[in-house]
Amino acid sequence: MTFKQPVSVLVVLYTPRLDVLLIERAAHPGFWQSVTGSREDEETLRETAVREVAEETGIDATAHRLTDWNIVNRFEIYREWRSRYAPGVTHNTEHVFGLELPQPLPVTLAPDEHRAHLWLPWREAAQKVFSWSNRDAILVLPRRTRAA
């Protein structure tokens, strides 16, 4: 059995108007989030971000402005998901990226992972996500875009 690495990315997809893409987990209706996923093999974090965006949305991140926000979160892995990791692994380290798109783009979801998507203004998106790290990443979006 191959275990997931306890190293992941969170990618906030957004437009210049600060509309944010959220996707709803298939196994957990009501759990909305940005793109997330674990690093595979020896890929770089940027490669992980590009792969996860493609897998979860069908969007080619290399065709747009993908930036590492240099935000790192460490959190306890939900008990129901710990079996995906090696025995004894209880925490994950998450690296936050932003992907600026010119406007809301069409999304192709992976139906085994996600069941719906929507574009929301950043404040509404921050209120809708289930994870604190996702909320915090969305809340810094206006400051991140001004800095760019």
C-alpha positions as CSV (number, residue, x, y, z in Angstrom):
1,M,0.0,0.0,0.0
2,T,1.2,3.5,-0.9
3,F,0.6,6.1,1.8
4,K,-0.2,9.7,1.2
5,Q,2.6,12.1,2.1
6,P,1.7,14.5,5.0
7,V,2.7,17.4,2.8
8,S,0.0,19.2,0.7
9,V,-0.9,22.3,-1.2
10,L,-3.9,24.6,-1.0
11,V,-4.5,26.5,-4.2
12,V,-6.9,29.5,-4.1
13,L,-8.2,30.1,-7.6
14,Y,-9.4,33.7,-8.1
15,T,-10.1,36.4,-10.6
16,P,-9.0,40.1,-10.7
17,R,-12.5,40.9,-9.2
18,L,-11.6,38.6,-6.3
19,D,-14.2,36.0,-7.1
20,V,-13.0,32.6,-5.7
21,L,-13.6,29.1,-7.0
22,L,-14.9,26.7,-4.4
23,I,-15.5,23.0,-5.0
24,E,-17.7,20.7,-2.9
25,R,-16.4,17.4,-1.7
26,A,-18.3,14.4,-3.1
27,A,-18.0,12.3,0.1
28,H,-18.9,15.2,2.3
29,P,-21.8,17.3,0.9
30,G,-21.6,20.8,2.4
31,F,-17.8,20.7,2.7
32,W,-16.6,23.5,0.3
33,Q,-13.0,24.1,-0.3
34,S,-10.3,25.4,-2.7
35,V,-8.1,23.0,-4.6
36,T,-6.1,20.8,-2.2
37,G,-3.9,17.7,-2.5
38,S,-0.9,15.8,-1.3
39,R,2.5,15.8,-2.9
40,E,3.3,12.7,-4.8
41,D,6.7,11.1,-5.1
42,E,9.5,13.7,-5.4
43,E,7.5,16.4,-7.2
44,T,8.0,20.0,-6.2
45,L,5.3,21.8,-4.4
46,R,4.6,23.9,-7.5
47,E,4.3,20.7,-9.6
48,T,1.8,19.4,-6.9
49,A,-0.2,22.6,-7.3
50,V,-0.3,22.4,-11.1
51,R,-1.3,18.7,-11.0
52,E,-4.0,19.1,-8.4
53,V,-5.6,22.1,-10.2
54,A,-5.7,20.1,-13.4
55,E,-7.1,16.9,-11.7
56,E,-9.7,18.8,-9.7
57,T,-10.8,21.5,-12.1
58,G,-9.5,20.7,-15.6
59,I,-7.7,24.1,-15.6
60,D,-4.1,24.3,-16.8
61,A,-2.4,26.3,-14.1
62,T,0.7,26.8,-16.2
63,A,-1.3,29.0,-18.5
64,H,-2.0,31.5,-15.7
65,R,-0.3,33.3,-12.8
66,L,0.5,30.7,-10.1
67,T,2.3,32.1,-7.1
68,D,3.6,30.6,-3.9
69,W,2.2,32.7,-1.1
70,N,4.9,31.4,1.3
71,I,2.2,30.5,3.9
72,V,2.7,27.2,5.6
73,N,0.0,25.7,7.9
74,R,0.4,22.7,10.1
75,F,-2.7,20.9,11.3
76,E,-4.0,17.6,12.7
77,I,-5.3,15.3,10.0
78,Y,-9.0,14.4,10.5
79,R,-9.2,10.9,12.1
80,E,-11.4,9.6,9.2
81,W,-8.6,10.4,6.7
82,R,-5.6,9.1,8.8
83,S,-5.8,5.6,7.3
84,R,-4.5,7.2,4.0
85,Y,-1.2,8.0,5.8
86,A,1.5,5.8,7.3
87,P,0.8,4.6,10.8
88,G,1.5,7.2,13.4
89,V,1.2,10.2,11.1
90,T,-1.3,12.6,12.7
91,H,-0.3,16.0,11.2
92,N,-0.1,17.6,7.7
93,T,2.0,20.5,6.5
94,E,0.1,22.6,3.9
95,H,1.7,25.1,1.5
96,V,-0.6,27.9,0.1
97,F,-0.6,29.0,-3.5
98,G,-2.7,31.4,-5.4
99,L,-3.8,31.0,-9.1
100,E,-5.0,34.2,-10.8
101,L,-7.4,33.6,-13.7
102,P,-8.6,36.3,-16.1
103,Q,-12.3,35.5,-15.3
104,P,-14.3,32.6,-13.9
105,L,-13.4,29.7,-16.2
106,P,-15.3,26.6,-17.0
107,V,-14.6,23.8,-14.5
108,T,-14.4,20.0,-15.1
109,L,-14.7,18.3,-11.8
110,A,-13.3,14.8,-10.9
111,P,-16.7,13.3,-9.9
112,D,-15.2,10.8,-7.5
113,E,-13.7,13.7,-5.5
114,H,-16.1,16.7,-6.0
115,R,-19.8,17.1,-6.8
116,A,-20.3,20.8,-7.4
117,H,-18.4,24.1,-7.9
118,L,-19.2,27.8,-7.6
119,W,-17.6,31.1,-7.9
120,L,-18.2,33.5,-5.0
121,P,-16.9,36.9,-4.0
122,W,-14.0,36.4,-1.6
123,R,-15.8,37.4,1.6
124,E,-18.6,34.9,0.9
125,A,-16.1,32.2,-0.1
126,A,-14.2,32.7,3.2
127,Q,-17.4,32.1,5.1
128,K,-18.4,29.0,3.1
129,V,-15.2,26.9,3.4
130,F,-15.0,24.3,6.1
131,S,-11.3,24.6,7.0
132,W,-9.7,27.4,8.9
133,S,-6.6,27.3,6.8
134,N,-8.6,27.8,3.6
135,R,-10.6,30.6,5.2
136,D,-7.4,32.4,6.3
137,A,-5.9,32.0,2.8
138,I,-9.0,33.6,1.2
139,L,-9.0,36.4,3.8
140,V,-5.5,37.5,2.8
141,L,-6.4,37.5,-0.9
142,P,-7.0,41.3,-1.2
143,R,-3.7,42.0,0.4
144,R,-1.9,39.4,-1.7
145,T,-3.3,40.9,-4.9
146,R,-2.4,44.5,-3.9
147,A,1.1,43.4,-3.1
148,A,1.5,41.8,-6.6
